[in-house]
Amino acid sequence: MQEVMIKNFVFRTAILLGIISSAFAGDLDTKRIDELTGLKGKMNEKEGVYKVTLPRNDVKVVVDGWTMPPFMGLGTWAAFTKGAHTEAMVMGDTVLFEDEVNAAMSAAFDNGLNVTALHNHFFFDRPKVYFMHIEGEGTADKLAGAIKKVYDAIKQTRATNPQPKDSFGSRSLPEKNSITAGPLDEIFGIPGESKDGMVKFTIGRPAEMHGVKIDKDMGVNTWAAFAGSDDNAVVDGDFAVTEDELQPVLKSLLQNKINIVAIHQHMTHEEPRIMFFHYWGRGRAKDLANAVKGGILVGGLLKVSSALP
């Protein structure tokens, strides 16, 4: 008897959940999402999620000597569900080639989406493939339109160059580095570390992990390294930011023509949670320094930085 009662309870619960999820799914205008994204999605009634997918079959990708079908992990997707504070929420993963990343990221920001990760999934892939994770909240129309803008930015890049580029197209750097440290020291307001005509600035970010205080020399830092000449320089580096700082700092660097090349975490169980993103820029050394300094100011990093020795 008890077993029958349990089975009846489970059955009724399943029916109730089915009704709830159907109502939940019904809040999304799936035809409108299809119309705005230009794709045909699929509804998961159980989860109340409508998902559109876009296989990257426009460029042949070879991984470890094998031509990879899109089914094996080269699928761009965006999933829509009802929001808690807004009409809808979207999450997605976007398959990108190196020359598409910054255009797609800029399109995401320009249309109200957040970018939460940028990384690789493979080794020995030709051309190199990256994955950009996005999310956003708002009306379903606005989110679907934003997703379309991101996908359009990718298509525009490929329309200009059917095959992904293998460089940013900048002129070659001089063989001998000769960066003048003084003007950059002044911009950052701290002394840089000089070596063989290169200059590097490091700003610590205090945090705690496993009950231990960690800082600059334990790897929680924002840094910028300059090479080349004053008029023809490269800057590369890493930002350590909190989750709340990530989006505005990314936007600041992109607006100043600094390329974002990775977004990820370096640690687990740290307080506060620290996100890291890596960047690469080309131009005059002072212009590059001011662009990086802009990101530092937006993130308020100088206010929380540890003292340099």
N, C-alpha and C positions, 0 to 999 in steps of 0.2 A: 504493500500500500504506500509506504513512504517513498519507494522508488518511483512509483507512478506519479506521486505528487511532485517529486523533484523534476521528472521529465516534463510534466505539464508546465511547471514554473519556467523551466529553460525554454520550452517552446513558446510560451507567451512572451517571455522576455525578448526572444529573437524577433518575434512579430513586431513588438513595440519598437525595438531598435531599428527595424526595417522601415517602420512608418516614420520614425524621427529622422532617419538619414534621408529618406525620400523627400521629406519636407525641407530638410536642410539643403539638399541638392537643388530643390525646386527654386531656391532663392537666387540661383545664378541663371542669367539669360545666356544659355550656351550658344544659341544661334547668333547672338550678338557678338560673343567672344570669337566665334568662327569667322564672322564677317570682318571684325576689326583686325584680327591677326592674320587672316588670309589662309588659315589652316583648318583642318577638320579634327576636332578633339574627341575625347572619349570620357564618359562619365563613370566614376567609381561610386556607385550608389551607396555602398556600405560606408565609405569614408566621406561622402559628400564632396568629392573633389573632381573637378573637370580639368583634364590635362591635354594640352596640345603638344605635338612633337614635330621635330624637323630634322630628319636624318641628314648628316653632312656627307652627301654623295657627290658634291660638286668638285671635290678635289680628292685625288687618289692618295690614301695614306698607307705607308708601309711601316710596319712595326716589326723589328727584329727580322727583317727580310721577308715578311709575310704581308700581302695586301689585305688590309683589315676591312671587312664589311661594316657598314654603319651599325648593324645589329649588335656588334660585339663591343660597343661602347662609344660610338661616335654620333650619338643622338642628342640634339638640343631639345630641351623641353621647358614648358612653363605650366605650373599647376595652380588652379584657382579654387578657392574655397571661401565660405562665408567668414567675414572678419568678426572679431570680438568688439572692436571699437569703431569699425567702419563697415561699409557694405561688403567689402571683399578683401582678401589677402592673396598675394601671388608669391610663389617661390619658383625658382628655376635654375637650370644649369645650362650654360651656353658654350658650345664647342667652338673654339676660336683658333685661328692661326696667328702667328706672332704679329703680322702687320695689320690684324683686325682688332687687336685687344683694345687699344686706346680709343679708337673710334667707337667701338661698341660700348666701352665703359662711359665715355662722354655722353653718348646717346641715352644710356641708362640714367645718369645723373640729370641730364637736361629734361628728362621726362618723369622725374620724381621717384625713380627706383633707387634702392641701395645696393651696393656691391659688397658682398660679404666674404668672398674668397676668390683667389686666382692661383691656380696651380697646375701641375702636370699630372697625368695618369699613367704615362708610359715612359719607358727608356727605349733608346734607339729607334725613335719614330722619325720618319721623313715624309713630309715636312713636320716640324715640331708642332704638337697640338697642346693647347691649353684649355682649361675649363674655368669659366667665370660664373660664380654663383650670385644670384640676384634675389631680392625680395622687395615687397612693397605693400602698402595698404591704401585703400581708397575705394572709389567706385569701380565696378567691373569694367565699365567703358574706358575709364582713364587708364587702368592697369593693362587692359588688352591693347589699347593704343600705344602705350609705352613699350610693351613687348614688341609690337610691330616696328617701332622706331629702331629698337636695338637690332632686330633682324634685318631691317633695311640698310642700316649702317654697314653690316657685314656684306650684304649683297653689293652695295656700292663699291666697297673695297675690292671685291672680286671682279666686278665689272671692269674696273680700271686695270687690274692685273690678275688675269685668270689663275696664275700660279702664285702662291705666297712668296713674298720677297725674302731674301736672306740677309738683309741689313736695313738699318733705318735710312740709308742713303746719304749719310753725312760725309763730308770730306775727311780724308785721312788725317789722323793726329800727327803732329811732328814727332820725329824719332826720339828727340831728347825733350824731357819734361822741364818746364821752366815757369811754373806757377809762382807768382809773387804773393807771398803769404800775407803781407801787411794789410792790403785792402780787404781781404777776406776775414782776417782777424777782426777788423773794424765792423764789418757787416754782422758777424755772429756775436760780437762782444765778448769773445773768449779767445785765448791763444790756441792756434791749431798746432798739430804735430807735423813737422816737415821732414821729408826724406826724398833725396834724389830728385828734387824739383817738383815733388808732389806734396799736397797738403791735406790733412785729415782732421775733422772736427768730431768730437764725441761728447754727447750729452747723456748723462745717466738718468734712469727713471726708477726711483725707489719703489720697491714692491716687497711682498713677503710670500714665501713658499715653504710649506711644511714647517711653519713656525720660525723660519730663518729669514732674516732680512737680506734681500738681494738688491743689487744696484748695477752700476756701470760695468764693473769688471767681471760680474757674474753673467753678463750678457744682456742685461735689460737696459738697452741704450738706443738712442737715435744717433746716427752718424752720417757724415758726408765726406767723401774723398774726391779730390780734384787732381786731374792730370792733364797733360798737354801744355798749351801756352795760354797766356792771359786772353788772347783773342780767338783761340781755337782750342776749347777745353771740353773735357768730359767730366761729369759728376756721377758717381754711383753711391748708393748707400741704402740705409734701412731706417725706418721709423718705428718706434715702439710707442703705441698709443692705446688708450682705453677703448672699449667698444663705442662709447659715446663720441669719442674724438675721431674715430676712423673715417666716417663719411666726410665731414668738413675738411679734414686734412687731405684726403684723397682728391677732393674737388679742387682744393687750392693748388696742388701741384699740377693737376691736369690742365687747369686754366692757364698755368704758366709754362705749358708745353714740356713738362717733365713726364716721361713715359713710366707708367706703372708696370712692373714685370712680375710681381708675385704678391699675394696676400695670404697670410696663414698665421698659425700660432707656433711658438717655439717651446712652450712649456705646458704643464698641466697643474691644476690645483693652486695656481698663483692668485694672490689678492693684491690689487684688483686684477681682473682678467686683462691680460695684455695681448693685443694683436700687433703683428709685425707686417709691414709691407716694404718691398724693395723697389727701387726706382733707378732710372738711367736717363741722363739728359746730356744734350750737346749744345754748345754755344760759347759765348764769352764767359769767362770765369765769374766775373762780377754779376752778370745777369743770372747765371745758374745759382750763385750763392744767395742772391736776393729771392729767387724762386723757392729755394729750400727754406730760407729764413721765414718766408711767408707761411709755409706749412707749420713751422715751429711755433710761430706766433698764434696761428689759428688754433693749434692744439694746446696752447698755454704751457708748452713744455719747458720754457725757460723758468717759469715760476715754480715748477716742481722738480727741476733738475738737481742732481747732486753736485756738490762742489768739485771742480776739477783740481787735481793736485798742482 
